[in-house]
């Protein structure tokens, strides 16, 4: 369902990201396909430096349908950014991608805490993340981080996933899968 980013996916990803239902919520908004190619090259280079982890989300046919990234990686923490193309909304891809990605982050990459900043007006993303048993609202738990993401105006809610909470929820669902 996830794979490392590749340049050849930029054309199909760009057409999905330009949809008005998606574009306002894409972290790395691009104005052209060439800009997305440049940005993807940059993300690939940053991943080699350990400051970002970026994956393409694929459907069951192998079609690129969105991206998921961990950015601003510092001291085994980072911020999660996910977007899915509108034709794939409501099919559970976001939850599946988060589960697979968080498994990689916590079990293979040594990440301990994942933050998510979600625009308060983005009802679709808020509802999707609040369905996940391992995600917690973190505005009060991490007030300095919440203030940092809302410098000009309070437009974001801060959520977080702790490694232990994720692995615990995973163990409850699949006891044999946790190592």
Secondary structure, DSSP 4 states (H G I P E B T S, - for coil): -EEE--GGGHHHHHHHHTSTTTGGG-TT--SSHHHHHHHHHHHHHHHHHTS-EEEEEE-TTS-EEEEEEEEEEETTEEEEEEEE-GGGTTSSHHHHHHHHHHHHHHHTS---EEEEEEETT-HHHHHHHHT-TT-EE-TTTTHHHHHHHTSSS--EEEEEEEHHHHHHHHHHH-TTT--
